[in-house]
């Protein structure tokens, strides 16, 4: 399809090459986590709740705009799609990063449901521990297995390259599924804002300015 190469200044993280019958399992994906929100800054669990982007979060989305700009037209011309979570912070990020282009809203890209812990700070419920495990353990929440199942369902429906704007915990699981990582390594993945995770042929490349 003639996709442009990775932007200068990228860092590359190597994982096991995933192949099925000699063909990569999933199409190429550019994954954007939403920019910093008010609740991110307060270390408050959002889950299915929402808070707006901070000024830093808006600047992170504009940084993503510069990084993704060389690829968007090629994705669309090649029959690919732009996908976004139904939640406000992701849609706010997509509006800035993708310059107002129309995106497909997919409920499967919503952040993990963190049950009774949504709206509370990490210090209140679990000061220690990896974010993924804390969110997945929330009482009356969605849990890891259900989140992974809907992520796989979304990925299995993709037939062409995709740009995805979503959330931190969901993003870790999505990247882990593509890279076939065990849960502990999924939990240890980075969870950055203002960058783009590019997933292709079992490799993850991080684009940053």
C-alpha positions as CSV (number, residue, x, y, z in Angstrom):
1,X,0.0,0.0,0.0
2,X,3.0,2.3,0.0
3,X,2.9,3.4,3.6
4,X,5.5,6.0,4.5
5,X,8.4,4.9,6.8
6,X,8.6,5.7,10.5
7,X,9.3,9.3,11.6
8,X,12.8,10.3,12.6
9,X,13.5,10.0,16.3
10,X,11.5,6.9,16.8
11,X,12.5,4.2,19.3
12,X,11.9,0.6,18.6
13,X,10.9,-2.2,20.9
14,X,11.3,-5.7,19.5
15,X,9.0,-8.6,20.3
16,X,8.4,-12.1,19.0
17,X,7.3,-12.0,15.4
18,X,3.7,-13.1,15.2
19,X,2.9,-15.1,12.1
20,X,0.0,-17.3,11.1
21,X,0.5,-19.3,7.9
22,X,3.2,-16.9,6.8
23,X,0.9,-13.9,7.1
24,X,0.9,-11.3,9.9
25,X,-2.1,-11.9,12.1
26,X,-3.4,-8.4,12.3
27,X,-3.2,-5.4,9.9
28,X,-0.9,-2.5,10.8
29,X,-2.2,-0.4,13.6
30,X,-1.3,3.1,14.8
31,X,-2.5,3.3,18.5
32,X,-3.0,6.7,20.2
33,X,-3.7,7.0,23.9
34,X,-5.8,10.1,24.8
35,X,-3.9,13.1,26.2
36,X,-3.6,13.8,29.9
37,X,-7.0,14.5,31.6
38,X,-7.9,16.4,34.8
39,X,-8.3,13.0,36.6
40,X,-5.1,11.7,35.2
41,X,-3.3,14.6,36.9
42,X,-5.1,13.8,40.1
43,X,-4.4,10.1,39.9
44,X,-8.1,9.5,39.9
45,X,-9.5,6.3,38.3
46,X,-11.7,7.1,35.2
47,X,-12.7,3.9,33.7
48,X,-16.1,4.5,32.1
49,X,-16.4,7.9,33.7
50,X,-14.8,10.9,32.0
51,X,-12.9,14.1,32.6
52,X,-11.6,16.6,30.0
53,X,-8.2,17.0,28.6
54,X,-5.9,19.4,30.5
55,X,-3.8,22.0,28.6
56,X,-1.0,19.5,28.6
57,X,-3.3,16.8,27.3
58,X,-4.3,19.1,24.4
59,X,-0.7,19.8,23.6
60,X,-0.1,16.0,23.6
61,X,-2.9,15.5,21.1
62,X,-1.4,18.2,18.9
63,X,1.9,16.4,19.1
64,X,0.2,13.2,18.0
65,X,-1.2,15.2,15.1
66,X,2.3,16.0,13.8
67,X,3.3,12.4,14.2
68,X,0.3,10.8,12.5
69,X,0.0,13.3,9.7
70,X,2.3,11.5,7.2
71,X,0.2,8.3,7.5
72,X,-3.5,9.3,7.6
73,X,-4.1,9.7,3.9
74,X,-2.3,6.5,3.0
75,X,-4.4,4.6,5.6
76,X,-7.6,6.0,4.1
77,X,-6.6,5.5,0.5
78,X,-5.6,1.9,1.3
79,X,-9.1,1.1,2.6
80,X,-8.2,1.4,6.2
81,X,-10.1,3.2,9.0
82,X,-10.0,5.6,11.8
83,X,-11.5,4.3,15.1
84,X,-12.2,6.0,18.4
85,X,-13.6,5.1,21.8
86,X,-17.1,6.5,22.6
87,X,-15.7,8.3,25.6
88,X,-15.2,12.1,25.7
89,X,-11.5,12.2,26.4
90,X,-10.6,9.9,23.5
91,X,-13.0,11.8,21.1
92,X,-11.5,15.1,22.2
93,X,-8.0,13.7,21.4
94,X,-9.1,12.3,18.0
95,X,-10.6,15.7,17.1
96,X,-7.3,17.4,17.7
97,X,-4.9,14.6,16.5
98,X,-6.9,13.7,13.4
99,X,-7.9,17.3,12.5
100,X,-11.6,16.7,12.7
101,X,-11.7,13.7,10.3
102,X,-14.7,11.5,10.7
103,X,-14.0,8.4,12.9
104,X,-15.9,5.3,13.5
105,X,-17.0,5.2,17.1
106,X,-16.6,1.6,18.5
107,X,-17.9,0.7,21.9
108,X,-15.3,-2.1,22.1
109,X,-12.6,0.6,22.4
110,X,-14.0,2.1,25.7
111,X,-11.8,1.9,28.7
112,X,-12.0,-0.9,31.2
113,X,-15.0,-0.7,33.5
114,X,-13.5,-0.2,36.9
115,X,-16.7,-0.6,38.9
116,X,-16.8,0.9,42.4
117,X,-13.4,2.4,42.1
118,X,-14.3,4.8,39.3
119,X,-14.0,8.4,40.5
120,X,-11.7,7.5,43.4
121,X,-8.0,8.2,43.6
122,X,-5.3,5.5,43.5
123,X,-4.2,6.5,46.9
124,X,-7.7,5.8,48.2
125,X,-8.1,2.3,46.7
126,X,-4.6,0.9,45.9
127,X,-1.6,3.1,46.3
128,X,0.7,0.4,45.1
129,X,0.6,-2.0,42.2
130,X,0.6,-1.8,38.4
131,X,-2.3,0.1,36.9
132,X,-3.6,-2.7,34.8
133,X,-3.9,-5.1,37.7
134,X,-5.5,-2.5,39.9
135,X,-8.1,-1.6,37.4
136,X,-8.8,-5.2,36.6
137,X,-9.3,-6.1,40.3
138,X,-11.9,-3.3,40.9
139,X,-15.0,-4.6,42.6
140,X,-18.0,-4.8,40.3
141,X,-15.7,-4.0,37.4
142,X,-15.1,-5.7,34.1
143,X,-12.0,-7.7,34.9
144,X,-9.1,-8.6,32.6
145,X,-10.6,-11.5,30.8
146,X,-13.7,-9.6,29.6
147,X,-11.6,-6.7,28.5
148,X,-9.3,-8.9,26.5
149,X,-12.2,-10.6,24.9
150,X,-13.7,-7.4,23.5
151,X,-10.2,-6.2,22.4
152,X,-9.8,-9.5,20.5
153,X,-13.2,-9.1,19.0
154,X,-12.3,-5.7,17.7
155,X,-9.0,-6.8,16.3
156,X,-10.5,-9.8,14.6
157,X,-12.9,-7.5,12.7
158,X,-10.1,-5.4,11.2
159,X,-9.3,-6.2,7.5
160,X,-7.1,-3.2,6.7
161,X,-4.7,-0.8,8.5
162,X,-6.2,1.2,11.2
163,X,-5.6,4.3,13.4
164,X,-7.1,3.8,16.8
165,X,-7.6,6.4,19.5
166,X,-8.5,4.9,22.9
167,X,-7.3,4.5,26.4
168,X,-4.3,3.4,28.5
169,X,-5.4,0.1,30.0
170,X,-7.2,-1.0,26.9
171,X,-4.2,0.0,24.8
172,X,-1.9,-2.2,26.9
173,X,-4.2,-5.1,26.4
174,X,-4.6,-4.5,22.7
175,X,-0.8,-4.2,22.2
176,X,-0.3,-7.3,24.3
177,X,-2.7,-9.4,22.3
178,X,-1.0,-8.4,19.0
179,X,2.5,-9.1,20.5
180,X,1.3,-12.3,22.1
181,X,2.6,-11.3,25.5
182,X,1.8,-13.0,28.8
183,X,-0.2,-11.0,31.2
184,X,2.7,-9.9,33.4
185,X,4.5,-8.4,30.4
186,X,1.3,-6.7,29.2
187,X,1.1,-5.1,32.7
188,X,4.8,-3.9,32.3
189,X,4.2,-2.2,28.9
190,X,4.7,1.5,28.8
191,X,1.6,3.7,28.8
192,X,2.7,7.0,27.4
193,X,0.6,10.0,26.2
194,X,1.6,12.3,23.3
195,X,3.2,9.4,21.3
196,X,2.0,6.8,18.9
197,X,2.5,3.0,19.2
198,X,2.8,1.4,15.8
199,X,2.2,-2.3,15.6
200,X,3.1,-4.3,12.5
201,X,4.3,-7.9,11.9
202,X,4.8,-8.6,15.6
203,X,6.9,-5.5,16.2
204,X,6.0,-2.4,18.2
205,X,7.5,1.0,17.3
206,X,7.0,4.1,19.4
207,X,6.8,7.4,17.5
208,X,7.6,10.5,19.5
209,X,8.8,14.0,18.8
